[in-house]
Amino acid sequence: MKFLLLNFISLIFLACGNQTKDNNSNPQKEIANAEPVEASSQNGLEKAYFASGCFWCVEAIYESVEGVEEAISGYSGGHTKNPTYKSSNTGRTGHAEAVEVIYDPEVVDFKTLVEIFFGSQDPTQVNGQGPDRGSQYRSIIFYQNEEQKNIIEEVKAKVAEKYDEPIAAEILPFQKFWKAEDYHQNYEKNNPNNPYIRNVSIPRLNRFKSKFPELLKENQHSNSSE
């Protein structure tokens, strides 16, 4: 899937999965107007949900942040049940590759996680990040209550001041997170020599580290994985 040597030209066409056309349907409009669902906390840890291109990249970014216990790759934002990697890549499920971020709110708050979301991507790119194109790679930030929604909109407005193009990220009420297949979990960590990881994921992670050094876990300050 991504095991060919990459050069500048092939990287444009190589993605975390298949590239498809956007396919938002009426069920998606119903999701946008739905009441948000709050994820249950456990042992003082909260959960937040973000979609920002390939979940391999996003998972690695959030797991480098102090206060984040774990980031889990999966699917969210769509209208079908039990999505899979194969079905989400058709662009017909409405789901995007997403991550569940399990964090300690005493160490890192929701607003900071939102700032990481906008600051670790090109927030103006529509339906994708980098070479990953299609509605399954679109940027979405999920809120679980009105307080979170207000925080998201506040941060988004400040981010928008820095760009000439409009911010592409959707703001959706959280409904459900579907965990991805086991082989996707910790993919960047487990597959450091994969060409996509070396050419896309790790550079994106290191750009984030350079931008937000004060948020990193102690063992994440080195860029030796490049």
C-alpha positions, 0 to 999 in steps of 0.5 A, a space after each residue: 500500500 505504501 511500500 514503494 520508494 517515494 520521490 517528490 512526484 509520487 508523494 503527491 499521489 501517495 496517501 494514507 489510503 485511497 483518494 476519493 471525491 467528497 460525498 456529503 449526503 443528507 445523513 451528514 446534515 442530520 449529524 451536523 444538527 444532532 445533539 452532542 454526546 458526551 464521552 464518559 470520563 474514567 479515573 480522572 481522564 477525559 476524552 476528546 476527538 479530532 480528525 486531521 488527515 491520516 490518523 497515523 500522523 495525528 495519533 503520533 502528534 497527540 501522543 507526544 503531548 504532556 498530559 495525553 495518556 493515549 491516542 487511539 486511531 479510528 473513525 468518526 463523523 459519518 452516518 454508517 455503523 461499524 466503519 472499516 479502513 476499507 469502507 471509509 476509504 470509499 468516501 461513502 460512509 461520511 466517516 473521517 480518520 479520527 483519533 480519540 485523545 485520552 488526557 488528564 485535564 489537570 495537565 493539559 486542557 481542552 483548549 490546548 488540545 484544540 490549539 494543537 489541532 489547528 497548529 499541527 496541520 494546514 487548516 485551510 486545506 479542504 478534504 485532506 492533509 498533504 498528499 492524503 486527499 478525500 472526504 475521509 481525510 477532512 479535518 473535523 473537530 468534535 465538541 461534546 457540549 456547548 462549552 467545548 463548542 464555544 472554545 473551538 469557535 474562539 480558537 478557530 476565529 483567532 487562527 483565521 486571522 492568520 490566513 487569507 484562505 478560509 479555515 476548512 475544518 468542520 465543527 461537529 457534535 460528537 456522536 460515536 468513535 469507532 476504533 480502527 483495526 489493530 494494525 493501525 494503532 501506534 503505526 508510526 511507532 511500530 513502522 518507522 521505516 515505512 516510506 510514508 511514515 518517513 516522508 510524511 508522518 515524521 516530518 509532520 510530527 517534527 514540525 509540530 514539535 518545533 512549533 510547540 516545544 513547551 507542550 512535549 513530554 520529556 522524551 519527545 524533545 529529540 528529532 532523532 527519528 527523522 
